[in-house]
Amino acid sequence: MITINETQRKIIHLLNDFGIDRISMAGILGTLEQDNLNENSFLDFIKNKETLSIEECTEQIWHMRGY
């Protein structure tokens, strides 16, 4: 059974509000977890957006990875 923490719930809620599809959400959350990236940093990034695309999410993840 997969457990979703509170930060992940907030990320899912915001991504849903921005119209990000569930497959992309799963990819984002999986990447954050697999690469041991700071979920709170990603949450802070999306909380301050008025609009959000999957491309912006991908760019942020690459930035968080150090690229």
mmCIF file of the N, C-alpha and C atoms, coordinates in Angstrom:
data_MODEL
# 
_entry.id   MODEL 
# 
loop_
_atom_site.group_PDB 
_atom_site.id 
_atom_site.type_symbol 
_atom_site.label_atom_id 
_atom_site.label_alt_id 
_atom_site.label_comp_id 
_atom_site.label_asym_id 
_atom_site.label_entity_id 
_atom_site.label_seq_id 
_atom_site.pdbx_PDB_ins_code 
_atom_site.Cartn_x 
_atom_site.Cartn_y 
_atom_site.Cartn_z 
_atom_site.occupancy 
_atom_site.B_iso_or_equiv 
_atom_site.pdbx_formal_charge 
_atom_site.auth_seq_id 
_atom_site.auth_comp_id 
_atom_site.auth_asym_id 
_atom_site.auth_atom_id 
_atom_site.pdbx_PDB_model_num 
ATOM 1   N N  . MET A 1 1  ? 0.834  -1.175 0.000   1.00 0.00 ? 1  MET A N  1 
ATOM 2   C CA . MET A 1 1  ? 0.000  0.000  0.000   1.00 0.00 ? 1  MET A CA 1 
ATOM 3   C C  . MET A 1 1  ? 0.888  1.251  0.000   1.00 0.00 ? 1  MET A C  1 
ATOM 4   N N  . ILE A 1 2  ? 0.562  2.197  -0.830  1.00 0.00 ? 2  ILE A N  1 
ATOM 5   C CA . ILE A 1 2  ? 1.310  3.443  -0.932  1.00 0.00 ? 2  ILE A CA 1 
ATOM 6   C C  . ILE A 1 2  ? 0.696  4.460  0.019   1.00 0.00 ? 2  ILE A C  1 
ATOM 7   N N  . THR A 1 3  ? 1.550  5.115  0.803   1.00 0.00 ? 3  THR A N  1 
ATOM 8   C CA . THR A 1 3  ? 1.096  6.134  1.733   1.00 0.00 ? 3  THR A CA 1 
ATOM 9   C C  . THR A 1 3  ? 1.442  7.504  1.169   1.00 0.00 ? 3  THR A C  1 
ATOM 10  N N  . ILE A 1 4  ? 0.481  8.406  1.183   1.00 0.00 ? 4  ILE A N  1 
ATOM 11  C CA . ILE A 1 4  ? 0.683  9.767  0.686   1.00 0.00 ? 4  ILE A CA 1 
ATOM 12  C C  . ILE A 1 4  ? 0.746  10.688 1.890   1.00 0.00 ? 4  ILE A C  1 
ATOM 13  N N  . ASN A 1 5  ? 1.847  11.460 1.971   1.00 0.00 ? 5  ASN A N  1 
ATOM 14  C CA . ASN A 1 5  ? 1.973  12.376 3.107   1.00 0.00 ? 5  ASN A CA 1 
ATOM 15  C C  . ASN A 1 5  ? 1.232  13.688 2.817   1.00 0.00 ? 5  ASN A C  1 
ATOM 16  N N  . GLU A 1 6  ? 1.194  14.558 3.810   1.00 0.00 ? 6  GLU A N  1 
ATOM 17  C CA . GLU A 1 6  ? 0.426  15.807 3.698   1.00 0.00 ? 6  GLU A CA 1 
ATOM 18  C C  . GLU A 1 6  ? 0.961  16.713 2.592   1.00 0.00 ? 6  GLU A C  1 
ATOM 19  N N  . THR A 1 7  ? 2.273  16.792 2.447   1.00 0.00 ? 7  THR A N  1 
ATOM 20  C CA . THR A 1 7  ? 2.862  17.626 1.385   1.00 0.00 ? 7  THR A CA 1 
ATOM 21  C C  . THR A 1 7  ? 2.449  17.101 0.018   1.00 0.00 ? 7  THR A C  1 
ATOM 22  N N  . GLN A 1 8  ? 2.492  15.798 -0.157  1.00 0.00 ? 8  GLN A N  1 
ATOM 23  C CA . GLN A 1 8  ? 2.080  15.199 -1.420  1.00 0.00 ? 8  GLN A CA 1 
ATOM 24  C C  . GLN A 1 8  ? 0.600  15.465 -1.690  1.00 0.00 ? 8  GLN A C  1 
ATOM 25  N N  . ARG A 1 9  ? -0.230 15.419 -0.673  1.00 0.00 ? 9  ARG A N  1 
ATOM 26  C CA . ARG A 1 9  ? -1.658 15.722 -0.840  1.00 0.00 ? 9  ARG A CA 1 
ATOM 27  C C  . ARG A 1 9  ? -1.854 17.156 -1.331  1.00 0.00 ? 9  ARG A C  1 
ATOM 28  N N  . LYS A 1 10 ? -1.095 18.079 -0.758  1.00 0.00 ? 10 LYS A N  1 
ATOM 29  C CA . LYS A 1 10 ? -1.186 19.476 -1.176  1.00 0.00 ? 10 LYS A CA 1 
ATOM 30  C C  . LYS A 1 10 ? -0.724 19.646 -2.619  1.00 0.00 ? 10 LYS A C  1 
ATOM 31  N N  . ILE A 1 11 ? 0.359  18.959 -2.982  1.00 0.00 ? 11 ILE A N  1 
ATOM 32  C CA . ILE A 1 11 ? 0.855  19.021 -4.360  1.00 0.00 ? 11 ILE A CA 1 
ATOM 33  C C  . ILE A 1 11 ? -0.215 18.489 -5.315  1.00 0.00 ? 11 ILE A C  1 
ATOM 34  N N  . ILE A 1 12 ? -0.793 17.339 -4.994  1.00 0.00 ? 12 ILE A N  1 
ATOM 35  C CA . ILE A 1 12 ? -1.830 16.741 -5.839  1.00 0.00 ? 12 ILE A CA 1 
ATOM 36  C C  . ILE A 1 12 ? -3.006 17.703 -5.991  1.00 0.00 ? 12 ILE A C  1 
ATOM 37  N N  . HIS A 1 13 ? -3.438 18.297 -4.897  1.00 0.00 ? 13 HIS A N  1 
ATOM 38  C CA . HIS A 1 13 ? -4.579 19.219 -4.929  1.00 0.00 ? 13 HIS A CA 1 
ATOM 39  C C  . HIS A 1 13 ? -4.281 20.410 -5.850  1.00 0.00 ? 13 HIS A C  1 
ATOM 40  N N  . LEU A 1 14 ? -3.098 21.009 -5.692  1.00 0.00 ? 14 LEU A N  1 
ATOM 41  C CA . LEU A 1 14 ? -2.752 22.164 -6.527  1.00 0.00 ? 14 LEU A CA 1 
ATOM 42  C C  . LEU A 1 14 ? -2.591 21.778 -7.993  1.00 0.00 ? 14 LEU A C  1 
ATOM 43  N N  . LEU A 1 15 ? -1.921 20.652 -8.252  1.00 0.00 ? 15 LEU A N  1 
ATOM 44  C CA . LEU A 1 15 ? -1.763 20.213 -9.641  1.00 0.00 ? 15 LEU A CA 1 
ATOM 45  C C  . LEU A 1 15 ? -3.123 19.960 -10.282 1.00 0.00 ? 15 LEU A C  1 
ATOM 46  N N  . ASN A 1 16 ? -4.023 19.378 -9.528  1.00 0.00 ? 16 ASN A N  1 
ATOM 47  C CA . ASN A 1 16 ? -5.379 19.160 -10.024 1.00 0.00 ? 16 ASN A CA 1 
ATOM 48  C C  . ASN A 1 16 ? -6.063 20.484 -10.354 1.00 0.00 ? 16 ASN A C  1 
ATOM 49  N N  . ASP A 1 17 ? -5.903 21.467 -9.465  1.00 0.00 ? 17 ASP A N  1 
ATOM 50  C CA . ASP A 1 17 ? -6.487 22.790 -9.703  1.00 0.00 ? 17 ASP A CA 1 
ATOM 51  C C  . ASP A 1 17 ? -5.951 23.427 -10.980 1.00 0.00 ? 17 ASP A C  1 
ATOM 52  N N  . PHE A 1 18 ? -4.693 23.145 -11.303 1.00 0.00 ? 18 PHE A N  1 
ATOM 53  C CA . PHE A 1 18 ? -4.083 23.688 -12.515 1.00 0.00 ? 18 PHE A CA 1 
ATOM 54  C C  . PHE A 1 18 ? -4.401 22.853 -13.760 1.00 0.00 ? 18 PHE A C  1 
ATOM 55  N N  . GLY A 1 19 ? -5.128 21.770 -13.581 1.00 0.00 ? 19 GLY A N  1 
ATOM 56  C CA . GLY A 1 19 ? -5.522 20.952 -14.722 1.00 0.00 ? 19 GLY A CA 1 
ATOM 57  C C  . GLY A 1 19 ? -4.460 19.972 -15.190 1.00 0.00 ? 19 GLY A C  1 
ATOM 58  N N  . ILE A 1 20 ? -3.496 19.679 -14.326 1.00 0.00 ? 20 ILE A N  1 
ATOM 59  C CA . ILE A 1 20 ? -2.464 18.693 -14.675 1.00 0.00 ? 20 ILE A CA 1 
ATOM 60  C C  . ILE A 1 20 ? -3.093 17.311 -14.566 1.00 0.00 ? 20 ILE A C  1 
ATOM 61  N N  . ASP A 1 21 ? -2.892 16.485 -15.597 1.00 0.00 ? 21 ASP A N  1 
ATOM 62  C CA . ASP A 1 21 ? -3.521 15.160 -15.617 1.00 0.00 ? 21 ASP A CA 1 
ATOM 63  C C  . ASP A 1 21 ? -2.879 14.222 -14.588 1.00 0.00 ? 21 ASP A C  1 
ATOM 64  N N  . ARG A 1 22 ? -3.606 13.182 -14.251 1.00 0.00 ? 22 ARG A N  1 
ATOM 65  C CA . ARG A 1 22 ? -3.182 12.265 -13.185 1.00 0.00 ? 22 ARG A CA 1 
ATOM 66  C C  . ARG A 1 22 ? -1.910 11.493 -13.526 1.00 0.00 ? 22 ARG A C  1 
ATOM 67  N N  . ILE A 1 23 ? -1.713 11.163 -14.774 1.00 0.00 ? 23 ILE A N  1 
ATOM 68  C CA . ILE A 1 23 ? -0.492 10.461 -15.179 1.00 0.00 ? 23 ILE A CA 1 
ATOM 69  C C  . ILE A 1 23 ? 0.711  11.363 -14.934 1.00 0.00 ? 23 ILE A C  1 
ATOM 70  N N  . SER A 1 24 ? 0.590  12.634 -15.299 1.00 0.00 ? 24 SER A N  1 
ATOM 71  C CA . SER A 1 24 ? 1.672  13.586 -15.068 1.00 0.00 ? 24 SER A CA 1 
ATOM 72  C C  . SER A 1 24 ? 1.902  13.801 -13.575 1.00 0.00 ? 24 SER A C  1 
ATOM 73  N N  . MET A 1 25 ? 0.805  13.867 -12.798 1.00 0.00 ? 25 MET A N  1 
ATOM 74  C CA . MET A 1 25 ? 0.937  14.005 -11.340 1.00 0.00 ? 25 MET A CA 1 
ATOM 75  C C  . MET A 1 25 ? 1.735  12.847 -10.763 1.00 0.00 ? 25 MET A C  1 
ATOM 76  N N  . ALA A 1 26 ? 1.407  11.648 -11.202 1.00 0.00 ? 26 ALA A N  1 
ATOM 77  C CA . ALA A 1 26 ? 2.111  10.463 -10.711 1.00 0.00 ? 26 ALA A CA 1 
ATOM 78  C C  . ALA A 1 26 ? 3.593  10.530 -11.074 1.00 0.00 ? 26 ALA A C  1 
ATOM 79  N N  . GLY A 1 27 ? 3.878  10.996 -12.280 1.00 0.00 ? 27 GLY A N  1 
ATOM 80  C CA . GLY A 1 27 ? 5.271  11.140 -12.700 1.00 0.00 ? 27 GLY A CA 1 
ATOM 81  C C  . GLY A 1 27 ? 6.021  12.160 -11.871 1.00 0.00 ? 27 GLY A C  1 
ATOM 82  N N  . ILE A 1 28 ? 5.372  13.277 -11.591 1.00 0.00 ? 28 ILE A N  1 
ATOM 83  C CA . ILE A 1 28 ? 5.993  14.332 -10.779 1.00 0.00 ? 28 ILE A CA 1 
ATOM 84  C C  . ILE A 1 28 ? 6.272  13.814 -9.374  1.00 0.00 ? 28 ILE A C  1 
ATOM 85  N N  . LEU A 1 29 ? 5.262  13.237 -8.734  1.00 0.00 ? 29 LEU A N  1 
ATOM 86  C CA . LEU A 1 29 ? 5.446  12.737 -7.372  1.00 0.00 ? 29 LEU A CA 1 
ATOM 87  C C  . LEU A 1 29 ? 6.461  11.606 -7.316  1.00 0.00 ? 29 LEU A C  1 
ATOM 88  N N  . GLY A 1 30 ? 6.404  10.728 -8.295  1.00 0.00 ? 30 GLY A N  1 
ATOM 89  C CA . GLY A 1 30 ? 7.361  9.621  -8.349  1.00 0.00 ? 30 GLY A CA 1 
ATOM 90  C C  . GLY A 1 30 ? 8.789  10.108 -8.518  1.00 0.00 ? 30 GLY A C  1 
ATOM 91  N N  . THR A 1 31 ? 8.973  11.107 -9.364  1.00 0.00 ? 31 THR A N  1 
ATOM 92  C CA . THR A 1 31 ? 10.306 11.663 -9.578  1.00 0.00 ? 31 THR A CA 1 
ATOM 93  C C  . THR A 1 31 ? 10.820 12.365 -8.331  1.00 0.00 ? 31 THR A C  1 
ATOM 94  N N  . LEU A 1 32 ? 9.959  13.140 -7.681  1.00 0.00 ? 32 LEU A N  1 
ATOM 95  C CA . LEU A 1 32 ? 10.373 13.816 -6.450  1.00 0.00 ? 32 LEU A CA 1 
ATOM 96  C C  . LEU A 1 32 ? 10.837 12.791 -5.410  1.00 0.00 ? 32 LEU A C  1 
ATOM 97  N N  . GLU A 1 33 ? 10.074 11.712 -5.286  1.00 0.00 ? 33 GLU A N  1 
ATOM 98  C CA . GLU A 1 33 ? 10.416 10.686 -4.301  1.00 0.00 ? 33 GLU A CA 1 
ATOM 99  C C  . GLU A 1 33 ? 11.650 9.890  -4.707  1.00 0.00 ? 33 GLU A C  1 
ATOM 100 N N  . GLN A 1 34 ? 11.679 9.443  -5.950  1.00 0.00 ? 34 GLN A N  1 
ATOM 101 C CA . GLN A 1 34 ? 12.777 8.603  -6.430  1.00 0.00 ? 34 GLN A CA 1 
ATOM 102 C C  . GLN A 1 34 ? 14.116 9.336  -6.385  1.00 0.00 ? 34 GLN A C  1 
ATOM 103 N N  . ASP A 1 35 ? 14.101 10.614 -6.759  1.00 0.00 ? 35 ASP A N  1 
ATOM 104 C CA . ASP A 1 35 ? 15.345 11.390 -6.779  1.00 0.00 ? 35 ASP A CA 1 
ATOM 105 C C  . ASP A 1 35 ? 15.620 12.070 -5.445  1.00 0.00 ? 35 ASP A C  1 
ATOM 106 N N  . ASN A 1 36 ? 14.776 11.766 -4.450  1.00 0.00 ? 36 ASN A N  1 
ATOM 107 C CA . ASN A 1 36 ? 14.912 12.326 -3.107  1.00 0.00 ? 36 ASN A CA 1 
ATOM 108 C C  . ASN A 1 36 ? 14.991 13.850 -3.137  1.00 0.00 ? 36 ASN A C  1 
ATOM 109 N N  . LEU A 1 37 ? 14.083 14.456 -3.917  1.00 0.00 ? 37 LEU A N  1 
ATOM 110 C CA . LEU A 1 37 ? 14.022 15.912 -4.027  1.00 0.00 ? 37 LEU A CA 1 
ATOM 111 C C  . LEU A 1 37 ? 13.081 16.458 -2.961  1.00 0.00 ? 37 LEU A C  1 
ATOM 112 N N  . ASN A 1 38 ? 13.286 17.696 -2.576  1.00 0.00 ? 38 ASN A N  1 
ATOM 113 C CA . ASN A 1 38 ? 12.513 18.307 -1.505  1.00 0.00 ? 38 ASN A CA 1 
ATOM 114 C C  . ASN A 1 38 ? 11.098 18.638 -1.990  1.00 0.00 ? 38 ASN A C  1 
ATOM 115 N N  . GLU A 1 39 ? 10.128 17.882 -1.492  1.00 0.00 ? 39 GLU A N  1 
ATOM 116 C CA . GLU A 1 39 ? 8.730  18.081 -1.890  1.00 0.00 ? 39 GLU A CA 1 
ATOM 117 C C  . GLU A 1 39 ? 8.221  19.455 -1.465  1.00 0.00 ? 39 GLU A C  1 
ATOM 118 N N  . ASN A 1 40 ? 8.676  19.943 -0.322  1.00 0.00 ? 40 ASN A N  1 
ATOM 119 C CA . ASN A 1 40 ? 8.236  21.261 0.146   1.00 0.00 ? 40 ASN A CA 1 
ATOM 120 C C  . ASN A 1 40 ? 8.714  22.373 -0.779  1.00 0.00 ? 40 ASN A C  1 
ATOM 121 N N  . SER A 1 41 ? 9.912  22.223 -1.335  1.00 0.00 ? 41 SER A N  1 
ATOM 122 C CA . SER A 1 41 ? 10.415 23.216 -2.298  1.00 0.00 ? 41 SER A CA 1 
ATOM 123 C C  . SER A 1 41 ? 9.552  23.232 -3.552  1.00 0.00 ? 41 SER A C  1 
ATOM 124 N N  . PHE A 1 42 ? 9.179  22.039 -4.016  1.00 0.00 ? 42 PHE A N  1 
ATOM 125 C CA . PHE A 1 42 ? 8.312  21.959 -5.189  1.00 0.00 ? 42 PHE A CA 1 
ATOM 126 C C  . PHE A 1 42 ? 6.943  22.554 -4.878  1.00 0.00 ? 42 PHE A C  1 
ATOM 127 N N  . LEU A 1 43 ? 6.426  22.264 -3.690  1.00 0.00 ? 43 LEU A N  1 
ATOM 128 C CA . LEU A 1 43 ? 5.144  22.820 -3.274  1.00 0.00 ? 43 LEU A CA 1 
ATOM 129 C C  . LEU A 1 43 ? 5.205  24.346 -3.241  1.00 0.00 ? 43 LEU A C  1 
ATOM 130 N N  . ASP A 1 44 ? 6.274  24.898 -2.685  1.00 0.00 ? 44 ASP A N  1 
ATOM 131 C CA . ASP A 1 44 ? 6.441  26.357 -2.656  1.00 0.00 ? 44 ASP A CA 1 
ATOM 132 C C  . ASP A 1 44 ? 6.462  26.938 -4.064  1.00 0.00 ? 44 ASP A C  1 
ATOM 133 N N  . PHE A 1 45 ? 7.109  26.222 -4.990  1.00 0.00 ? 45 PHE A N  1 
ATOM 134 C CA . PHE A 1 45 ? 7.174  26.666 -6.386  1.00 0.00 ? 45 PHE A CA 1 
ATOM 135 C C  . PHE A 1 45 ? 5.778  26.744 -7.002  1.00 0.00 ? 45 PHE A C  1 
ATOM 136 N N  . ILE A 1 46 ? 4.945  25.726 -6.806  1.00 0.00 ? 46 ILE A N  1 
ATOM 137 C CA . ILE A 1 46 ? 3.643  25.732 -7.460  1.00 0.00 ? 46 ILE A CA 1 
ATOM 138 C C  . ILE A 1 46 ? 2.624  26.597 -6.727  1.00 0.00 ? 46 ILE A C  1 
ATOM 139 N N  . LYS A 1 47 ? 2.807  26.794 -5.413  1.00 0.00 ? 47 LYS A N  1 
ATOM 140 C CA . LYS A 1 47 ? 1.867  27.621 -4.651  1.00 0.00 ? 47 LYS A CA 1 
ATOM 141 C C  . LYS A 1 47 ? 1.864  29.067 -5.143  1.00 0.00 ? 47 LYS A C  1 
ATOM 142 N N  . ASN A 1 48 ? 2.976  29.536 -5.667  1.00 0.00 ? 48 ASN A N  1 
ATOM 143 C CA . ASN A 1 48 ? 3.111  30.932 -6.063  1.00 0.00 ? 48 ASN A CA 1 
ATOM 144 C C  . ASN A 1 48 ? 2.758  31.176 -7.527  1.00 0.00 ? 48 ASN A C  1 
ATOM 145 N N  . LYS A 1 49 ? 2.209  30.186 -8.191  1.00 0.00 ? 49 LYS A N  1 
ATOM 146 C CA . LYS A 1 49 ? 1.872  30.308 -9.612  1.00 0.00 ? 49 LYS A CA 1 
ATOM 147 C C  . LYS A 1 49 ? 0.409  30.685 -9.797  1.00 0.00 ? 49 LYS A C  1 
ATOM 148 N N  . GLU A 1 50 ? 0.154  31.489 -10.835 1.00 0.00 ? 50 GLU A N  1 
ATOM 149 C CA . GLU A 1 50 ? -1.228 31.776 -11.230 1.00 0.00 ? 50 GLU A CA 1 
ATOM 150 C C  . GLU A 1 50 ? -1.689 30.770 -12.272 1.00 0.00 ? 50 GLU A C  1 
ATOM 151 N N  . THR A 1 51 ? -0.759 30.344 -13.116 1.00 0.00 ? 51 THR A N  1 
ATOM 152 C CA . THR A 1 51 ? -0.999 29.284 -14.092 1.00 0.00 ? 51 THR A CA 1 
ATOM 153 C C  . THR A 1 51 ? 0.189  28.343 -14.018 1.00 0.00 ? 51 THR A C  1 
ATOM 154 N N  . LEU A 1 52 ? 0.000  27.122 -14.461 1.00 0.00 ? 52 LEU A N  1 
ATOM 155 C CA . LEU A 1 52 ? 1.068  26.132 -14.388 1.00 0.00 ? 52 LEU A CA 1 
ATOM 156 C C  . LEU A 1 52 ? 0.881  25.110 -15.494 1.00 0.00 ? 52 LEU A C  1 
ATOM 157 N N  . SER A 1 53 ? 1.977  24.791 -16.165 1.00 0.00 ? 53 SER A N  1 
ATOM 158 C CA . SER A 1 53 ? 1.954  23.760 -17.203 1.00 0.00 ? 53 SER A CA 1 
ATOM 159 C C  . SER A 1 53 ? 2.869  22.613 -16.791 1.00 0.00 ? 53 SER A C  1 
ATOM 160 N N  . ILE A 1 54 ? 2.694  21.478 -17.418 1.00 0.00 ? 54 ILE A N  1 
ATOM 161 C CA . ILE A 1 54 ? 3.554  20.333 -17.142 1.00 0.00 ? 54 ILE A CA 1 
ATOM 162 C C  . ILE A 1 54 ? 4.996  20.660 -17.514 1.00 0.00 ? 54 ILE A C  1 
ATOM 163 N N  . GLU A 1 55 ? 5.179  21.494 -18.530 1.00 0.00 ? 55 GLU A N  1 
ATOM 164 C CA . GLU A 1 55 ? 6.526  21.902 -18.929 1.00 0.00 ? 55 GLU A CA 1 
ATOM 165 C C  . GLU A 1 55 ? 7.222  22.681 -17.817 1.00 0.00 ? 55 GLU A C  1 
ATOM 166 N N  . GLU A 1 56 ? 6.483  23.555 -17.145 1.00 0.00 ? 56 GLU A N  1 
ATOM 167 C CA . GLU A 1 56 ? 7.060  24.312 -16.026 1.00 0.00 ? 56 GLU A CA 1 
ATOM 168 C C  . GLU A 1 56 ? 7.417  23.376 -14.867 1.00 0.00 ? 56 GLU A C  1 
ATOM 169 N N  . CYS A 1 57 ? 6.583  22.383 -14.632 1.00 0.00 ? 57 CYS A N  1 
ATOM 170 C CA . CYS A 1 57 ? 6.879  21.401 -13.590 1.00 0.00 ? 57 CYS A CA 1 
ATOM 171 C C  . CYS A 1 57 ? 8.151  20.636 -13.920 1.00 0.00 ? 57 CYS A C  1 
ATOM 172 N N  . THR A 1 58 ? 8.268  20.220 -15.168 1.00 0.00 ? 58 THR A N  1 
ATOM 173 C CA . THR A 1 58 ? 9.444  19.480 -15.611 1.00 0.00 ? 58 THR A CA 1 
ATOM 174 C C  . THR A 1 58 ? 10.703 20.333 -15.479 1.00 0.00 ? 58 THR A C  1 
ATOM 175 N N  . GLU A 1 59 ? 10.621 21.592 -15.898 1.00 0.00 ? 59 GLU A N  1 
ATOM 176 C CA . GLU A 1 59 ? 11.765 22.493 -15.774 1.00 0.00 ? 59 GLU A CA 1 
ATOM 177 C C  . GLU A 1 59 ? 12.174 22.673 -14.315 1.00 0.00 ? 59 GLU A C  1 
ATOM 178 N N  . GLN A 1 60 ? 11.190 22.780 -13.426 1.00 0.00 ? 60 GLN A N  1 
ATOM 179 C CA . GLN A 1 60 ? 11.497 22.941 -11.998 1.00 0.00 ? 60 GLN A CA 1 
ATOM 180 C C  . GLN A 1 60 ? 12.180 21.697 -11.448 1.00 0.00 ? 60 GLN A C  1 
ATOM 181 N N  . ILE A 1 61 ? 11.714 20.541 -11.847 1.00 0.00 ? 61 ILE A N  1 
ATOM 182 C CA . ILE A 1 61 ? 12.346 19.295 -11.380 1.00 0.00 ? 61 ILE A CA 1 
ATOM 183 C C  . ILE A 1 61 ? 13.784 19.226 -11.880 1.00 0.00 ? 61 ILE A C  1 
ATOM 184 N N  . TRP A 1 62 ? 14.025 19.580 -13.133 1.00 0.00 ? 62 TRP A N  1 
ATOM 185 C CA . TRP A 1 62 ? 15.400 19.603 -13.654 1.00 0.00 ? 62 TRP A CA 1 
ATOM 186 C C  . TRP A 1 62 ? 16.241 20.592 -12.860 1.00 0.00 ? 62 TRP A C  1 
ATOM 187 N N  . HIS A 1 63 ? 15.668 21.740 -12.550 1.00 0.00 ? 63 HIS A N  1 
ATOM 188 C CA . HIS A 1 63 ? 16.389 22.746 -11.740 1.00 0.00 ? 63 HIS A CA 1 
ATOM 189 C C  . HIS A 1 63 ? 16.707 22.173 -10.346 1.00 0.00 ? 63 HIS A C  1 
ATOM 190 N N  . MET A 1 64 ? 15.761 21.483 -9.759  1.00 0.00 ? 64 MET A N  1 
ATOM 191 C CA . MET A 1 64 ? 15.970 20.899 -8.437  1.00 0.00 ? 64 MET A CA 1 
ATOM 192 C C  . MET A 1 64 ? 17.032 19.815 -8.470  1.00 0.00 ? 64 MET A C  1 
ATOM 193 N N  . ARG A 1 65 ? 17.169 19.154 -9.603  1.00 0.00 ? 65 ARG A N  1 
ATOM 194 C CA . ARG A 1 65 ? 18.207 18.124 -9.764  1.00 0.00 ? 65 ARG A CA 1 
ATOM 195 C C  . ARG A 1 65 ? 19.591 18.736 -9.946  1.00 0.00 ? 65 ARG A C  1 
ATOM 196 N N  . GLY A 1 66 ? 19.617 20.047 -10.216 1.00 0.00 ? 66 GLY A N  1 
ATOM 197 C CA . GLY A 1 66 ? 20.899 20.714 -10.384 1.00 0.00 ? 66 GLY A CA 1 
ATOM 198 C C  . GLY A 1 66 ? 21.321 20.924 -11.825 1.00 0.00 ? 66 GLY A C  1 
ATOM 199 N N  . TYR A 1 67 ? 20.388 20.755 -12.743 1.00 0.00 ? 67 TYR A N  1 
ATOM 200 C CA . TYR A 1 67 ? 20.714 20.964 -14.172 1.00 0.00 ? 67 TYR A CA 1 
ATOM 201 C C  . TYR A 1 67 ? 20.315 22.328 -14.625 1.00 0.00 ? 67 TYR A C  1 
# 
